[in-house]
Amino acid sequence: MEGKILIVDDQYGIRILLNEIFQKEGYKTYQAANGVQALSIVEKEAPHLVILDMKIPGMDGLEILRRVKKHDEGIQVIIMTAYGELDMIHEAMKLGAITHFAKPFDIDEIRAAVRKELPLPEKSS
């Protein structure tokens, strides 16, 4: 089974960076720049994990998180926030986010968190 990750961030550079990292790891990745795109991908592709930026124009991260969990409680969500947004982090955790990262995030930490939640199958040599 291939692990599927949806990356939701309005910043193109961050989406591309995370997309490249997780594709190289062996995950199937999807990208969304806003809530409408994200929810459409959730419905069509059923990702196992969503990496979600909280500050997105239009539908904010908390609303996207609510709707993802309403659609499928089993989808794991990791959130990204600006440093110090404690109220938003607290609310997101209550809504079911599994962990959070402050931007700028450490690539190795986010990679480790994803591997923990969505282990890759062992490659046979």
C-alpha positions as CSV (number, residue, x, y, z in Angstrom):
1,M,0.0,0.0,0.0
2,E,1.3,3.4,-1.0
3,G,1.1,6.1,1.7
4,K,-0.8,9.2,0.4
5,I,0.0,12.7,1.6
6,L,-1.8,15.9,0.9
7,I,0.2,19.1,1.4
8,V,-2.0,22.2,1.9
9,D,-0.2,25.6,1.9
10,D,-0.8,28.8,0.0
11,Q,2.9,29.3,-0.3
12,Y,4.1,27.6,-3.5
13,G,7.7,27.2,-2.4
14,I,6.7,25.3,0.7
15,R,4.4,23.0,-1.2
16,I,7.1,22.2,-3.7
17,L,9.7,21.6,-1.0
18,L,7.5,19.2,1.0
19,N,6.2,17.5,-2.2
20,E,9.8,16.8,-3.3
21,I,10.9,15.5,0.1
22,F,7.9,13.1,0.4
23,Q,8.0,11.9,-3.2
24,K,11.7,11.0,-2.7
25,E,10.7,9.1,0.5
26,G,8.3,7.0,-1.6
27,Y,4.9,8.6,-0.8
28,K,2.3,9.5,-3.3
29,T,1.8,13.3,-2.8
30,Y,-0.9,15.8,-3.7
31,Q,-0.9,19.6,-3.3
32,A,-3.5,22.2,-2.6
33,A,-3.2,25.9,-2.4
34,N,-6.5,26.5,-0.6
35,G,-9.3,24.8,1.3
36,V,-11.5,24.2,-1.8
37,Q,-8.7,22.3,-3.6
38,A,-7.8,20.5,-0.4
39,L,-11.3,19.2,0.3
40,S,-11.7,18.1,-3.3
41,I,-8.5,16.1,-3.1
42,V,-9.6,14.6,0.3
43,E,-12.9,13.4,-1.3
44,K,-11.3,12.1,-4.6
45,E,-8.0,10.6,-3.4
46,A,-8.5,9.7,0.3
47,P,-5.1,10.7,1.6
48,H,-3.8,9.0,4.7
49,L,-2.1,12.1,6.0
50,V,-2.6,15.9,5.5
51,I,0.1,18.4,6.2
52,L,-1.9,21.6,6.7
53,D,-0.8,25.2,7.0
54,M,-3.1,27.1,9.4
55,K,-2.8,30.5,7.7
56,I,-4.5,30.2,4.3
57,P,-6.6,32.9,2.6
58,G,-10.3,32.1,2.4
59,M,-11.1,29.0,4.3
60,D,-8.6,28.9,7.2
61,G,-6.7,25.9,8.5
62,L,-9.1,25.2,11.4
63,E,-12.1,25.1,9.0
64,I,-10.2,22.8,6.6
65,L,-9.2,20.6,9.6
66,R,-12.9,20.5,10.7
67,R,-14.1,19.5,7.3
68,V,-11.4,16.9,6.7
69,K,-12.2,15.2,10.0
70,K,-16.0,15.4,9.3
71,H,-15.3,13.7,5.9
72,D,-13.1,11.0,7.4
73,E,-12.1,10.9,11.0
74,G,-9.2,8.5,10.2
75,I,-7.2,11.0,8.1
76,Q,-4.2,12.1,10.2
77,V,-3.5,15.8,10.2
78,I,-0.2,17.6,11.0
79,I,-0.5,21.3,11.2
80,M,2.0,24.1,10.5
81,T,1.7,27.5,12.1
82,A,3.7,30.7,12.6
83,Y,5.7,30.7,15.8
84,G,3.6,31.4,18.9
85,E,0.0,30.8,17.7
86,L,-0.8,28.9,20.8
87,D,-4.6,29.4,20.7
88,M,-4.8,28.1,17.1
89,I,-2.5,25.1,18.0
90,H,-4.7,24.3,21.0
91,E,-7.9,24.5,19.0
92,A,-6.4,22.3,16.2
93,M,-5.3,19.7,18.7
94,K,-8.8,19.6,20.1
95,L,-10.2,19.1,16.6
96,G,-7.9,16.1,16.1
97,A,-4.6,17.3,14.7
98,I,-1.8,14.8,15.8
99,T,1.1,17.3,16.0
100,H,2.2,20.7,14.9
101,F,5.3,22.4,13.5
102,A,6.2,26.1,13.7
103,K,7.4,27.7,10.6
104,P,10.2,27.8,9.7
105,F,10.2,24.0,10.3
106,D,13.0,21.5,10.5
107,I,12.7,19.2,7.5
108,D,14.1,16.2,9.4
109,E,11.6,16.7,12.2
110,I,8.6,16.9,9.9
111,R,9.9,13.9,7.9
112,A,10.3,11.9,11.2
113,A,6.7,12.8,12.2
114,V,5.3,11.7,8.9
115,R,7.3,8.4,9.0
116,K,6.0,7.7,12.5
117,E,2.3,8.3,11.4
118,L,2.6,6.7,8.0
119,P,5.4,4.2,7.9
120,L,6.7,3.2,4.5
121,P,6.6,-0.4,3.5
122,E,10.1,-2.0,3.6
123,K,11.7,-2.0,0.1
124,S,12.8,-5.5,-0.9
125,S,16.2,-5.6,-2.5
